[in-house]
Protein backbone atom coordinates (compact mmCIF):
# COMPACT_ATOMS: atom_id res chain seq x y z
CA UNK A 1 0.00 0.00 0.00
CA UNK A 2 1.47 3.35 -1.00
CA UNK A 3 1.30 6.69 0.81
CA UNK A 4 -1.71 7.94 -1.16
CA UNK A 5 -3.76 4.86 -0.37
CA UNK A 6 -2.89 5.10 3.34
CA UNK A 7 -3.91 8.78 3.31
CA UNK A 8 -7.20 7.92 1.63
CA UNK A 9 -7.97 5.18 4.15
CA UNK A 10 -7.20 7.49 7.06
CA UNK A 11 -9.42 10.20 5.55
CA UNK A 12 -12.29 7.71 5.12
CA UNK A 13 -11.89 6.56 8.72
CA UNK A 14 -11.97 10.14 9.96
CA UNK A 15 -15.06 10.89 7.86
CA UNK A 16 -16.87 7.85 9.30
CA UNK A 17 -15.94 8.89 12.85
CA UNK A 18 -17.34 12.39 12.31
CA UNK A 19 -20.38 11.82 10.12
CA UNK A 20 -23.15 9.24 9.74
CA UNK A 21 -23.25 10.05 6.01
CA UNK A 22 -21.01 8.27 3.49
CA UNK A 23 -18.00 10.19 2.16
CA UNK A 24 -18.71 12.40 -0.88
CA UNK A 25 -18.19 10.76 -4.26
CA UNK A 26 -15.13 11.87 -6.15
CA UNK A 27 -13.09 12.97 -3.13
CA UNK A 28 -9.99 10.97 -2.28
CA UNK A 29 -6.95 11.40 -0.11
CA UNK A 30 -6.07 14.96 0.84
CA UNK A 31 -9.31 16.44 -0.56
CA UNK A 32 -11.42 14.01 1.46
CA UNK A 33 -9.32 14.71 4.55
CA UNK A 34 -9.84 18.45 4.09
CA UNK A 35 -13.61 17.96 3.74
CA UNK A 36 -13.69 15.74 6.84
CA UNK A 37 -11.82 18.30 8.91
CA UNK A 38 -14.49 20.88 8.09
CA UNK A 39 -17.31 18.72 9.46
CA UNK A 40 -16.68 19.58 13.11
CA UNK A 41 -14.44 21.78 15.16
CA UNK A 42 -11.37 20.24 16.76
CA UNK A 43 -12.99 20.49 20.19
CA UNK A 44 -15.84 18.23 19.05
CA UNK A 45 -13.53 15.43 17.95
CA UNK A 46 -11.22 13.62 20.35
CA UNK A 47 -8.79 11.36 18.53
CA UNK A 48 -6.78 10.39 21.59
CA UNK A 49 -7.92 7.04 22.93
CA UNK A 50 -5.71 5.04 25.25
CA UNK A 51 -6.51 2.48 27.92
CA UNK A 52 -3.31 3.56 29.69
CA UNK A 53 -4.20 7.24 30.14
CA UNK A 54 -6.79 8.72 32.45
CA UNK A 55 -8.51 11.94 31.35
CA UNK A 56 -6.75 13.76 34.21
CA UNK A 57 -3.36 12.81 32.71
CA UNK A 58 -4.07 14.43 29.34
CA UNK A 59 -3.16 18.08 28.96
CA UNK A 60 -4.90 19.91 26.14
CA UNK A 61 -4.25 23.33 24.64
CA UNK A 62 -6.43 26.13 25.99
C-alpha positions in Angstrom: 0.0 0.0 0.0 1.5 3.3 -1.0 1.3 6.7 0.8 -1.7 7.9 -1.2 -3.8 4.9 -0.4 -2.9 5.1 3.3 -3.9 8.8 3.3 -7.2 7.9 1.6 -8.0 5.2 4.1 -7.2 7.5 7.1 -9.4 10.2 5.6 -12.3 7.7 5.1 -11.9 6.6 8.7 -12.0 10.1 10.0 -15.1 10.9 7.9 -16.9 7.9 9.3 -15.9 8.9 12.8 -17.3 12.4 12.3 -20.4 11.8 10.1 -23.2 9.2 9.7 -23.3 10.1 6.0 -21.0 8.3 3.5 -18.0 10.2 2.2 -18.7 12.4 -0.9 -18.2 10.8 -4.3 -15.1 11.9 -6.2 -13.1 13.0 -3.1 -10.0 11.0 -2.3 -6.9 11.4 -0.1 -6.1 15.0 0.8 -9.3 16.4 -0.6 -11.4 14.0 1.5 -9.3 14.7 4.5 -9.8 18.5 4.1 -13.6 18.0 3.7 -13.7 15.7 6.8 -11.8 18.3 8.9 -14.5 20.9 8.1 -17.3 18.7 9.5 -16.7 19.6 13.1 -14.4 21.8 15.2 -11.4 20.2 16.8 -13.0 20.5 20.2 -15.8 18.2 19.0 -13.5 15.4 17.9 -11.2 13.6 20.3 -8.8 11.4 18.5 -6.8 10.4 21.6 -7.9 7.0 22.9 -5.7 5.0 25.3 -6.5 2.5 27.9 -3.3 3.6 29.7 -4.2 7.2 30.1 -6.8 8.7 32.4 -8.5 11.9 31.4 -6.7 13.8 34.2 -3.4 12.8 32.7 -4.1 14.4 29.3 -3.2 18.1 29.0 -4.9 19.9 26.1 -4.2 23.3 24.6 -6.4 26.1 26.0 
